[in-house]
């Protein structure tokens, strides 16, 4: 076994050489300073920022369950970056948006986050609240880059770096129930049906409807469903038997269409309101279309894509010019809003001469009344609260662009004002 | 070591040098590679461990299992439940990390043991369908047993600590290189993988391996020869589950959060793809397949900008995620057509010495 001893000796020598090499700084990973330098224009820069570019990341889902949302959000953000760059960029630097598609796969999502983390200032988009939760400790502990998730669950609140834009599902549901009470004649003692997805979206919304029901003296009849359930006949039958006077649905567009269609066909003619994820304009072309226009409303954290504001009109025109053939939906608004919030924070950070991650985080906290042009002002000063408690109520309508008509302008119900998750 | 006696000493020496060089290279990587690569490597190690487990069961003993993801979940969530201290509002026993890891692997084995009466009765596609049920039951529990699993968003994984070293992101300077969670876990992963490989080789090359192959090739003949078929099949099921549990623990430590979505049917199918691509019935095949299948999508996503035909997300065309899936399919078809023995056959073919002197437990 002589050769073995030789091998062991060789191994030891090589290991010693290796440690000596890295100690001498041959590894690019070896620690040298804190990576912060003062670049062009006297601006302090850190990860992701050079004298010419500001790198941003987008972790999206274009091949998984949220493919439609991911596509709209990403294209809107790419459009924003293109327009900002055409106008000269921010701080004399061009924006660079690197998109990674994780297909709603945790392993790929984490890999993409890790890959982009050393290269970007922050993320304008991160789809999938479980994955955001997975990186939360890293973001809070060491990375400290700004992350704007495309999810509205209250469980994501509380981090100074992960910021939810717009009303969370619970607040939105409270506002939706308020709409039912004040405008659809729901009164004390009535029963309110709530069909919701298992998981944090549905359960967060349920917390909201229970709070609102408690305030308004209603009783909630719960119907929990899975994202794979597409036929709502059983739920409609159960709600009908319970004698509900209105229904809230916190599910996907398909479930909402099925619920409204089956309810109309079986004679359960009560108002139905959904959360912002429970509608897609494509539904108007289906058999459930006429019923949806008659008895369906949904709450949204911003005005719809077809809204009558200058920003919305310009966005629709630009988007259609850039992506002809792609439909208009509220993912575009959400993506645009997030990108514009990030852009605004960068501009403020530039004015403070600090484009490091800490600088951007600090700049964001000073944005107390940001208006992305969709009728909402976002207050980003408090990490514990959603940036806005306002909702708008939208009715499906074939005759307007995007298929959505605003029936109630941005409002916060009394119950939502006092609500703390 | 009968090999070194029969073969020339020179070859033995070359082998030892080769292995030490490979070992040295792997040990040096955390000093140079950035976090993305180390994380990808850790995913590959975990996949390799899990693939060894399912290869013992499906490849060596011929029992089709679709429920491998379930046992991974048992390992991952078991670790969280044993190690969690309950501060996040979820049930946790607050045990030290190493003990929790050992108990989680034991728990996965126990889950396999509980299922083994069914595994002992069913064969082939029927067993596949029965194990499929495990996934659906498992995911239902993961989504709904809030107090233990944290529901839809999963639960945070408490970091492992061993001999005073905590495998978390607190920075540890080793020769000027900052060591975070992945750098530390890299060595743990290597140790676990080497241990797992050696143990599985021992099993396959020895008496149990021959018995398992006999059961796979002809169950009745194996029984006639005096192999306790039912007992062996139950034992292999338990062992395979324990490997899956270990892979689950390692995955959980890398993810730093358990996500129920992950432990679905797609994951089980991925593990089956790994052993088919790598090579049924051999440990090297499982490792090769595990590394191949878990690295491919990550590499494609990372280099999507540079690959022809694959377009950047958002510009239309084939997305990297889809391209990885096509390549998978193509790889499985190509392997079945041209390399029925899997990737390991490729290595065996290029090697000059005949492999027929190996015991049948290792090479099929």
Interface residues (C-beta under 8 A of the other chain):
Chain A: X3 X4 X6 X7 X8 X10 X11 X14 X15 X18 X19 X22 X23 X25 X27 X28 X29 X30 X31 X60 X62 X63 X64 X71 X74 X75 X78 X99 X100 X101 X102 X103 X104 X105 X106 X107 X108 X110 X111 X112 X114 X115 X117 X118 X129 X130 X131 X133 X134 X135 X137 X138 X141 X142 X153 X155 X198 X199 X200 X203
Chain B: X9 X12 X13 X16 X17 X20 X23 X24 X27 X28 X31 X32 X33 X34 X35 X36 X39 X40 X43 X143 X144 X151 X152 X153 X154 X156 X169 X173 X175 X176 X177 X178 X180 X255 X256 X257 X259 X260 X261 X262 X294 X297 X298 X301 X302 X312 X313 X314 X319 X320 X321 X322
